[in-house]
Amino acid sequence: MEGKLDSIIGKIEYNERLDTKLDGIITRLDSGDRVSSKLDNILSALKEHDQKLEKIATTPATPAAAAVPVAATAPTPAATVAPAAPAPPASGDLGVVQLNLNDVWIVVTASMVFFMQAGFVMLEIGACRAKNTINIVMKSFLDFCICAIVFLLVGFAFMFGKSWNGVIGTDSFWLSSFPGDHRVWVFWFFQVGFAGVSCTIMSGAVAERTKFLGYLMYCALFTALIYPVIGHWAWGSFGGAFGVGDGTKGWLEAMGFVDYAGSSVVHACGGSCALAGILAVGPRAGRFGPDGSPRLIAGHNIPLVTLGVFLLWFGWFGFNAGSSLSGSSMIGRLVVNTTISPSAAGIAAMISMWFIQGKPDVNIAMNGALGGAVAITACCGNVSPGAAIVIGAFGGMITTVATIALERWKIDDAVGAVPVHLACGWWGTLCVALFDEKGFSIQRLGVQALGTLSISVYSFVVCTAVFAFIKFCVRIRATEEEQINGLDFTEHAANAYPDFQTTEQA
């Protein structure tokens, strides 16, 4: 009896038809006293109805056998109370809905980050000569393929597994122990996009003179030994919310180091490796004259560069807003800052180069915008849009100055990866403390400086060792003849533009 009553009460409480009728009554209300009076009568009747139900529910049922003398009844076993019928689940359980929304948000933004690979390909193709197009496509395609496999096997575990002294993760290799509906898969998909972006930075820096096999070896070693280690230092505890690792912070994270979406972890790391790769491979044939004077090697398709920049900028919305790991209202300002900072940076870079050389430069303007995106990546969660303008403007000028400096130092960066990712990665990481909306702290600035320096030095040193190992195993630099003929022909025996002459030889 009691179970039936509970079931009746539950059905009344969750009667959607009754709720719909009440909503219809409310929407028809106006200021007339007659309507108000009728509504009062309805509410009063409903209140009396609820009181009667409460009285029925709280009144114990009287056993029918109570009217019969005890002696006349046969002994019966103790009565077993039937469990009450469970009330219908609350429609719209906010906790479950929000959790599912978070997972969907993470997957969508991770897909945007993955699409940044297309942006890197388009930018690098346009900024380099036509005779190396297929080589660039192959590198940018295969580096993500290799990165994904290595990150699944070992990289993710090193980055988010149980921490060993805050230095490196030690478990969850292959992720073989997790069921198919576990949230860890969503988190892995988001993180592999970041690993792929950091790995691809090298491709443009050493373009047009690097042997294909040597580059693929770098991709595997980078994803296993460099990126996941520094990732554990700064983000090691993040896997705890997704059921991987023990939630222990990496040593930088424990000191209070903040890198919201990866100015240092992703970009300064990739930029440091790019610098190490440039120094290991050397400049392109003909990039500098016998006296050391720089010679321009122009890209063959500026519209592709522009397309690549826009694709990267689009992916950056997923990069920064997705790092919230939640589909909540906080994503609004993240995407605003990711819009404002690159915009200011593109303008500042254009003006600064216009002032230096007397004409606006399209490549500098494009790279300046990317520098502004890198700069806002670490601090997009704790700075205002007004501060984002300043951060982006300085990022654009830093990109311009660093590009000129590399050329004077005879460092051949084919696409400007080091100025964009390394120099602006440093700047953006320091901006976490410099422009914090809660106020400036010299102690926090010191932690930020230590973090970005540690990440950059480790990445540069280990990558230098990686290239030394690769040189020992295979030839890493294309010969001058191979560079003149183009890597499409010498490395892949193919031509991206078969209807046109794309080599420097007839």
Beta strands, then each sheet from edge to edge (+ up, - down):
strand 1: 163-164
strand 2: 168-169
sheet 1: 1+ 2-
end
